Amino acid sequence: MLDVRHLSLNRGEVEFAGRRPAGTVHGYDAAGVVVRAAADGTGPAAGARVAAFGAGAWAQRMAVETTAVAEVPAEVDLADAAALPMAGISALRTLRSRSVLGRRVLITGAAGGVGRYAVQLAALGGAHVIASVGSPARAAGLSELGAHEVVVGLEGIDRPVDLIIDNVGGAQLVAAWELLAPGGGVQNIGWASDEPAVFAPYSMFFVGPAKTMSTFGDVHEVGPDLRTLLEFTAAGRLSPEVGWRGSWDRVTEAAQALLERRIAGKAVLDVEP
C-alpha cells in the first residue's frame, strides 16, 4: 500500500477519462511512501520511497503490485519520479524493439511526455535522433536533450529512417511510412491526430527486407525498467521533463493544458495529506 505524494497525468488517459464508468479511480503514475509492505515479504519495506505504475493512481492511497514499483534513489525528487512510469516505460520498451546504435530514429510528437523521454533514450543508445514537433514553439529544449535534428512535421527529412517512434498517427503516420528504410519499423504509441491514417492501395507493399508497423502496450512487470529509468535520472543521464506542477486541486487546469498541448513534457500534481 502506497501513500501517494505525487501523481502525473498522461494526455491519453485525460482524453479518454470521460469514457470510463462513473466512480472510476483514474491514473497510472504515482510516487510516494510505502505504508504497508506486501504480506509475502516481496517488494519494498514500509517507509521506502517508491515510484509505481498501476490503475488507480489518482488517489491518496494506492494498492499496487510489487512487480510494478521501484525504490527511488535519494538523489531523485519524488515529484520527478512520478513523471517517469507510463511515458518512460513506453519510450524505453519501444526503443528496445531493435538496436538503435548508429541508426536514424524519427520520433514524432517529440515535445510530449513519451517523445521527450524517447529523444533522450535514443540518444543514449547511440542513435541519430530526428525529433518532429507540431510547431516551432514546441521545438524548445529538444536539441539539448539529444536530438540531432528538430523538424516541424516531416519537413526537411530527405533520407530514409530506420525506426519511427510514432506519437501522432493520422496523415503524418502515412507520410512517415514513406520515409522508412528497407527493414525498418514503425512503433505506434500514441495518436495525437484527430484524423485516421488512410493508406492508398498497395502503398504498404514493399519488395525487399520487410518494413513493419507495430503497436505498443506491454506494461507487464515494469519494476526493473522503472528502476533503470530512476537510475538514469539519479546519474543525470535522463531529465524527468516536468513541464507543469501544482496541487492536485488544480487537476482541471492541468488536464486542459495537456489537451491543448500547452505543456512540454509531463504534468505532475502534488497530493495533499
Wavefront OBJ file of the C-alpha trace (Angstrom):
o trace
v 0.000 0.000 0.000
v 1.368 3.368 -1.076
v 0.791 6.767 0.500
v 0.696 8.821 -2.711
v 2.618 12.094 -2.568
v 2.690 12.943 -6.283
v 0.947 11.719 -9.427
v 1.361 12.529 -13.084
v -1.108 12.908 -15.915
v -0.818 11.415 -19.379
v -2.669 13.063 -22.238
v -4.313 9.837 -23.396
v -5.786 8.971 -20.006
v -7.103 12.524 -19.642
v -8.636 12.454 -23.115
v -10.466 9.176 -22.506
v -11.380 9.673 -18.841
v -14.951 10.577 -19.767
v -15.444 7.188 -21.380
v -14.763 5.315 -18.139
v -17.591 4.268 -15.795
v -18.694 6.704 -13.099
v -16.716 6.229 -9.914
v -13.553 5.049 -11.674
v -10.317 5.992 -9.918
v -8.217 7.187 -12.830
v -4.492 7.361 -13.467
v -1.467 5.067 -13.549
v 1.583 7.085 -12.435
v 2.413 7.771 -8.805
v 5.243 8.236 -6.341
v 5.115 8.170 -2.575
v 5.928 6.204 0.549
v 5.084 2.579 1.333
v 2.727 2.462 4.328
v 2.107 -1.285 4.273
v 4.551 -3.765 2.759
v 3.414 -6.860 0.852
v 2.318 -9.690 3.151
v 4.505 -12.207 1.306
v 7.670 -10.233 2.010
v 8.308 -9.180 -1.588
v 8.722 -5.590 -2.587
v 9.957 -2.537 -0.664
v 9.629 -2.231 3.102
v 7.327 0.184 4.879
v 8.792 3.683 4.748
v 10.502 3.216 1.391
v 10.205 5.979 -1.211
v 8.906 4.423 -4.421
v 7.621 5.136 -7.912
v 4.706 2.989 -9.040
v 2.715 2.066 -12.120
v -0.815 0.734 -11.748
v -4.514 1.502 -12.047
v -5.998 3.913 -9.522
v -3.037 6.252 -9.080
v -5.089 9.441 -8.746
v -5.739 8.921 -5.051
v -4.247 9.457 -1.600
v -3.677 5.728 -1.171
v -2.853 3.201 -3.895
v -2.549 -0.573 -3.881
v -0.010 -1.773 -6.443
v 1.742 -5.000 -7.414
v 5.266 -5.350 -6.048
v 6.447 -6.103 -9.600
v 5.347 -2.619 -10.683
v 7.274 -0.479 -8.189
v 10.872 0.638 -7.789
v 12.628 2.391 -4.936
v 13.532 5.993 -5.649
v 17.229 6.892 -5.184
v 17.943 9.632 -2.664
v 19.154 11.898 -5.480
v 15.738 11.882 -7.201
v 12.843 14.060 -6.061
v 9.590 12.114 -5.618
v 7.761 14.554 -7.890
v 10.248 13.814 -10.679
v 9.882 10.085 -10.043
v 6.111 10.352 -10.525
v 6.673 11.651 -14.053
v 8.511 8.528 -15.196
v 6.286 5.406 -15.196
v 3.933 5.305 -18.190
v 5.753 7.663 -20.553
v 9.228 6.495 -19.586
v 8.389 2.797 -19.805
v 6.681 3.334 -23.176
v 9.772 5.054 -24.586
v 12.254 2.591 -23.096
v 10.494 -0.610 -24.117
v 9.655 0.650 -27.596
v 13.252 1.614 -28.314
v 14.331 -1.841 -27.184
v 12.359 -3.317 -30.094
v 15.539 -3.138 -32.179
v 19.107 -1.888 -31.939
v 19.340 1.873 -32.437
v 23.142 2.171 -32.336
v 24.154 4.088 -35.451
v 20.562 4.107 -36.734
v 18.388 7.015 -37.825
v 15.461 7.253 -35.421
v 12.493 9.546 -36.094
v 10.385 10.486 -33.070
v 7.080 12.184 -33.860
v 5.262 14.178 -31.218
v 8.684 14.660 -29.680
v 7.628 17.534 -27.418
v 5.237 15.368 -25.397
v 5.885 13.154 -22.389
v 6.795 9.986 -24.286
v 8.556 11.947 -27.009
v 10.942 13.798 -24.716
v 11.955 10.565 -22.988
v 12.346 8.805 -26.338
v 14.658 11.557 -27.606
v 16.928 11.178 -24.576
v 16.948 7.387 -24.522
v 17.530 7.061 -28.267
v 20.485 9.443 -27.994
v 21.845 7.418 -25.052
v 21.560 4.322 -27.238
v 23.740 5.835 -29.963
v 21.045 6.780 -32.480
v 20.936 9.742 -34.832
v 17.777 11.305 -33.410
v 15.303 13.291 -35.502
v 12.675 14.992 -33.330
v 9.451 16.008 -35.063
v 7.153 18.610 -33.494
v 3.888 20.265 -34.457
v 5.112 23.870 -34.398
v 8.386 25.814 -33.992
v 7.394 26.774 -30.435
v 7.259 23.081 -29.451
v 10.898 22.563 -30.517
v 12.357 24.286 -27.444
v 14.845 22.199 -25.491
v 14.879 19.126 -27.726
v 18.385 19.708 -29.077
v 19.652 19.970 -25.504
v 18.006 16.606 -24.749
v 19.977 14.930 -27.540
v 18.100 15.494 -30.796
v 20.475 15.876 -33.741
v 17.727 17.344 -35.932
v 14.483 19.060 -34.933
v 11.855 19.422 -37.650
v 8.288 20.697 -37.885
v 6.132 17.881 -39.182
v 8.355 15.938 -41.579
v 9.773 18.974 -43.334
v 13.391 18.650 -44.403
v 13.820 14.903 -43.807
v 15.468 13.874 -47.065
v 16.989 10.496 -46.130
v 15.301 7.251 -45.035
v 14.959 6.453 -41.329
v 15.402 3.067 -39.679
v 12.923 3.383 -36.814
v 9.916 5.614 -36.241
v 8.533 6.158 -32.737
v 5.094 7.474 -33.611
v 3.028 9.516 -31.171
v 0.905 11.334 -33.756
v -0.848 8.914 -36.115
v -3.200 10.274 -38.779
v -1.952 11.621 -42.093
v 1.544 12.174 -40.681
v 1.883 8.448 -39.960
v 1.060 7.730 -43.609
v 3.700 10.211 -44.776
v 6.254 8.900 -42.271
v 5.801 5.355 -43.615
v 7.185 6.569 -46.939
v 10.402 7.629 -45.163
v 11.031 4.187 -43.704
v 14.155 2.395 -44.909
v 14.048 -1.250 -46.075
v 13.891 -3.453 -43.000
v 12.779 -0.523 -40.834
v 9.911 -0.397 -38.393
v 7.230 1.892 -37.035
v 6.276 1.632 -33.371
v 2.930 3.347 -32.835
v 2.493 4.550 -29.243
v 0.045 7.453 -29.352
v -2.470 9.148 -31.629
v -2.476 12.902 -31.113
v -4.071 13.461 -34.523
v -7.835 13.809 -34.850
v -7.653 12.041 -38.210
v -7.461 8.378 -39.249
v -4.421 7.078 -41.113
v -5.554 6.253 -44.655
v -3.072 4.284 -46.740
v -3.528 4.162 -50.505
v -3.915 0.698 -52.082
v -0.560 -1.121 -52.245
v 1.248 1.770 -50.522
v 2.368 -0.574 -47.738
v 3.663 -3.213 -50.146
v 7.437 -3.345 -50.488
v 9.812 -5.632 -52.384
v 12.847 -6.283 -50.206
v 13.543 -6.552 -46.460
v 10.208 -6.286 -44.684
v 9.009 -2.998 -43.280
v 6.887 -3.438 -40.167
v 4.357 -1.492 -38.124
v 3.578 -2.441 -34.533
v 1.640 -1.060 -31.596
v 2.945 -0.763 -28.055
v 1.108 -1.818 -24.924
v 3.425 -4.005 -22.847
v 3.249 -2.822 -19.240
v 3.799 -6.226 -17.622
v 6.082 -6.249 -14.547
v 7.632 -2.862 -15.185
v 9.546 -2.642 -11.894
v 13.033 -3.421 -13.281
v 12.633 -0.991 -16.183
v 11.303 1.683 -13.846
v 14.402 1.139 -11.708
v 16.566 1.668 -14.818
v 14.852 4.984 -15.543
v 15.313 6.106 -11.940
v 18.994 5.182 -12.035
v 19.456 7.166 -15.256
v 17.734 10.109 -13.574
v 19.870 9.843 -10.436
v 23.011 9.823 -12.588
v 21.912 12.921 -14.508
v 21.534 10.991 -17.765
v 17.745 11.364 -18.015
v 15.735 14.513 -17.377
v 12.230 13.904 -15.960
v 10.940 16.817 -18.059
v 8.244 18.048 -15.686
v 6.680 20.887 -17.653
v 3.873 21.680 -15.205
v 3.498 21.129 -11.455
v 0.818 22.135 -8.981
v -1.570 20.980 -6.283
v -3.956 18.155 -7.129
v -6.933 20.507 -6.691
v -5.721 22.092 -9.960
v -6.270 18.864 -11.906
v -8.775 20.508 -14.283
v -6.268 23.232 -15.129
v -3.511 20.685 -15.746
v -5.765 18.447 -17.828
v -6.883 21.343 -20.017
v -3.287 22.438 -20.573
v -2.350 18.903 -21.644
v -5.267 18.627 -24.049
v -4.380 21.979 -25.594
v -0.710 20.948 -25.894
v 0.479 23.827 -23.731
v 2.765 21.573 -21.687
v 6.144 20.358 -22.868
v 6.792 17.044 -21.133
v 4.831 15.868 -18.086
v 2.282 17.383 -15.709
v 2.725 16.443 -12.049
v 0.241 17.024 -9.223
v 1.170 17.222 -5.549
v -1.232 15.227 -3.380
v -2.207 16.852 -0.094
v -2.329 14.651 3.027
l 1 2 3 4 5 6 7 8 9 10 11 12 13 14 15 16 17 18 19 20 21 22 23 24 25 26 27 28 29 30 31 32 33 34 35 36 37 38 39 40 41 42 43 44 45 46 47 48 49 50 51 52 53 54 55 56 57 58 59 60 61 62 63 64 65 66 67 68 69 70 71 72 73 74 75 76 77 78 79 80 81 82 83 84 85 86 87 88 89 90 91 92 93 94 95 96 97 98 99 100 101 102 103 104 105 106 107 108 109 110 111 112 113 114 115 116 117 118 119 120 121 122 123 124 125 126 127 128 129 130 131 132 133 134 135 136 137 138 139 140 141 142 143 144 145 146 147 148 149 150 151 152 153 154 155 156 157 158 159 160 161 162 163 164 165 166 167 168 169 170 171 172 173 174 175 176 177 178 179 180 181 182 183 184 185 186 187 188 189 190 191 192 193 194 195 196 197 198 199 200 201 202 203 204 205 206 207 208 209 210 211 212 213 214 215 216 217 218 219 220 221 222 223 224 225 226 227 228 229 230 231 232 233 234 235 236 237 238 239 240 241 242 243 244 245 246 247 248 249 250 251 252 253 254 255 256 257 258 259 260 261 262 263 264 265 266 267 268 269 270 271 272 273
